[in-house]
Amino acid sequence: MNTDNLAKTAFSKKPPPAINLPRVVWMLILALVGIHLVLQAGGAHWQAFAIYTFAFIPARLSLEHFPQPPGAAVWSFLTYGLLHGDWMHVLGNCLWLVVFSKPVQARLGTLRYLLLLALSVIAGAASTLLLHWGEPLQLVGISGGVSGLLAAAIPLMYGHREPSPSGRLRPLAPMEILRDRRALTFSLMWLGITALTATSQFLTTNAIIAQQVVAWEAHVGGFIMGLLVFYGLDHANRSEIVHTLH
C-alpha cells in the first residue's frame, strides 16, 4: 500500500466515541431524561398523575380503599424507577448508570443486565415497604437499581485475570470481597455514606419526594439484590469480558 492509500485509510477511520457505552445504557438514559422532561413540561397535573399512577407508595398495599388505578400496587414496584424528583435526581442517577453499567453489561449481556437492574429496583421498593408499611410516602427514582449495579460491579472491578492466553476475568467470590482490602474498603465506604443518609433522613422526614431526601432503604435493598442476582446469573454466562473499571 502506497503512502496515499495509507493517508486515506488513516483519515477514513472514525475517532472513538468520547463515552463508549453499550446501546442499552444510552437508551435507558434517554428514557429517564425524556420522561422527566415530559412531566416537567406537562406541569403539576401531569406530575400528580404520574405519582398517583406509577410511584411506589407503601399505603397502596396496606390500606383497603387507597385511591389508585387497578394494578398500581403491583406495577409500581418497578415503575417508580422511571420517575424522579428533580433534575439533579435524574441526572445524578444517569451519571451512576454510566459509571457502573458497562462492566456488568459486558459480563452478563444485555438481557441479564436488564434483569439484574429490574430486580434491584423491585428489591428497593420491597425494602422500603418493610420499613414503612402503611405509610403514604412516595418513592421515586432508579437509585435502587443503580445500587444493584454498583454491587454487581464490585466483584468485577477487583477481580483477577486468569493466567491463560484468553486472560479471562475471574470475579471475586462472595467471601473474597471480605478478604480483598480494596473491595471491602469500597463496600464499607458505600455503606457508611448510606448510614449517614439514613441518620439525616430520620432527623428530617420520611416523605421521600416532598423533602427530596434519599431513600436509603431502597439503596440497601437494591445493593443486596444486585449482588445476589449477579452471582446467580454469572455462572451461566459464557461471554468474553471486554471492559472492566480497572
Residue pairs with C-beta under 8 A, 6 or more apart in sequence:
1 9
19 98
20 102
20 243
21 98
21 101
21 102
22 101
22 102
22 105
22 106
22 110
22 113
24 105
24 110
24 113
24 114
25 97
25 98
25 101
25 102
25 105
28 97
28 101
29 94
29 97
29 98
31 82
32 82
32 84
32 90
32 93
32 94
32 142
33 90
33 91
33 94
35 82
35 83
36 83
36 84
36 87
36 90
38 46
39 46
39 47
39 50
39 83
40 47
40 87
50 83
51 83
51 138
51 140
51 209
52 67
52 68
52 69
52 72
53 68
53 69
53 72
53 79
54 72
54 75
54 76
54 79
54 80
54 82
54 83
55 76
55 79
55 80
55 83
55 138
55 139
55 140
55 209
56 76
56 77
56 79
56 80
56 125
56 128
56 129
56 138
56 139
56 140
57 66
57 68
57 76
57 136
57 137
57 138
57 139
58 128
58 129
58 132
58 133
58 134
58 135
58 136
58 137
59 66
59 134
59 135
59 136
60 66
60 68
60 72
60 73
60 76
61 73
61 129
62 133
62 134
63 134
76 125
77 121
77 122
77 125
77 126
78 118
78 121
78 122
78 125
80 121
80 125
80 139
80 140
80 141
81 121
81 124
81 140
81 141
81 142
81 144
81 145
82 142
83 140
83 141
84 90
84 93
84 140
84 141
84 142
85 140
85 141
85 209
85 212
86 212
89 140
89 141
89 212
90 141
93 141
93 142
93 143
93 146
96 146
96 149
96 150
97 142
97 146
97 149
99 245
100 146
100 149
100 150
100 152
100 153
101 113
101 149
102 243
102 245
103 153
103 156
103 157
103 243
103 244
103 245
104 113
104 116
104 149
104 152
104 153
104 156
104 230
105 113
106 239
106 241
106 242
106 243
106 244
107 156
107 169
107 171
107 234
107 237
107 239
107 241
108 116
108 152
108 230
108 233
108 234
108 237
108 239
109 237
109 239
112 233
112 237
115 229
115 233
116 148
116 149
116 152
116 226
116 229
116 230
116 233
117 145
117 148
117 149
118 145
119 148
119 225
119 226
119 229
120 144
120 145
120 147
120 148
120 149
120 151
120 221
120 222
120 223
120 225
120 226
120 229
121 142
121 144
121 145
121 148
121 222
122 225
123 144
123 148
123 221
123 222
123 224
123 225
123 226
124 139
124 143
124 144
124 145
124 147
124 215
124 217
124 218
124 219
124 221
124 222
124 225
125 139
125 144
125 218
125 221
126 221
127 144
127 217
127 218
127 220
127 221
127 222
128 137
128 139
128 215
128 217
128 218
128 221
130 217
131 217
132 206
132 217
135 206
137 206
137 207
137 208
137 209
138 207
138 208
138 209
138 210
139 208
139 209
139 215
139 218
140 208
140 209
141 215
141 218
143 214
143 215
143 218
143 219
143 222
144 215
144 218
144 219
144 221
144 222
145 222
145 226
146 222
147 218
147 219
147 220
147 221
147 222
147 223
147 226
148 222
148 223
148 225
148 226
148 227
148 229
149 226
150 190
150 223
150 226
151 222
151 223
151 224
151 226
151 227
151 230
152 226
152 227
152 229
152 230
153 245
154 172
154 177
154 183
154 186
154 187
154 227
155 171
155 172
155 173
155 176
155 177
155 183
155 230
155 231
156 169
156 171
156 241
156 244
156 245
157 183
157 186
157 244
157 245
157 246
158 172
158 177
158 180
158 182
158 183
158 186
159 169
159 170
159 171
159 172
159 244
160 169
160 170
160 172
161 167
161 168
161 169
161 170
162 168
162 169
162 170
166 240
168 240
168 241
169 241
169 244
171 230
171 234
172 180
172 183
174 227
174 231
176 183
177 183
177 184
177 187
178 184
190 223
194 216
194 219
194 220
195 216
197 213
197 214
197 216
197 219
198 216
200 213
200 214
201 213
201 214
201 216
204 211
204 213
205 211
205 213
206 213
207 213
208 215
